[in-house]
Amino acid sequence: MAEKSIEEKVKDIIVEQLGVNPEQVTPQA
């Protein structure tokens, strides 16, 4: 659960920084 929440936070940051869609953001990116 903790890993998923952290992953979601990182995704949100990436989306805000790059301005990309969450669907385009992958754990590998």
C-alpha positions as CSV (number, residue, x, y, z in Angstrom):
1,M,0.0,0.0,0.0
2,A,2.8,2.4,0.9
3,E,4.6,1.8,-2.3
4,K,1.5,2.5,-4.3
5,S,0.8,5.8,-2.5
6,I,4.4,6.9,-3.0
7,E,4.2,5.9,-6.7
8,E,1.0,8.0,-7.1
9,K,2.6,11.0,-5.5
10,V,5.6,10.7,-7.8
11,K,3.3,10.4,-10.7
12,D,1.4,13.6,-9.7
13,I,4.8,15.4,-9.4
14,I,5.9,14.2,-12.9
15,V,2.5,15.2,-14.4
16,E,2.8,18.7,-12.9
17,Q,6.4,19.1,-13.9
18,L,6.2,17.7,-17.4
19,G,2.5,18.5,-18.0
20,V,1.8,15.1,-19.4
21,N,-1.2,12.8,-19.0
22,P,-1.2,10.4,-16.1
23,E,-1.8,7.6,-18.6
24,Q,1.4,8.3,-20.3
25,V,3.4,8.1,-17.0
26,T,4.6,4.6,-16.3
27,P,6.6,3.2,-13.4
28,Q,9.5,2.6,-15.8
29,A,9.6,6.2,-16.9
